[in-house]
Amino acid sequence: MSTLEYTISMLETMPEDKLREVQKYIQYLIFKDMSDTPMESFNEDVIVRQLTESMKKSDMGATTPADIVSRRMKEKYAI
């Protein structure tokens, strides 16, 4: 059985409410607007510039210890 055949057989036996959920998710994937994503797209020049600045700061000692960063992440994002 191919992946397509398997997928179709699953959809044929799926309850109506679950089919609507699948449909909504597929529509989201197809039609989502990239402008509402939290990550901003950067071109190569911007990335290289930011990495260069970051390396300079690191070389000057302007860093934060990993345990402090981890603690802040846990506090901010509850992870």
HELIX and SHEET records of a PDB file:
HELIX    1   1 THR A    3  THR A   13  1                                  11    
HELIX    2   2 GLU A   16  PHE A   31  1                                  16    
HELIX    3   3 MET A   34  ASP A   36  5                                   3    
HELIX    4   4 GLU A   44  ASP A   59  1                                  16    
HELIX    5   5 ALA A   66  TYR A   77  1                                  12    
END                                                                             
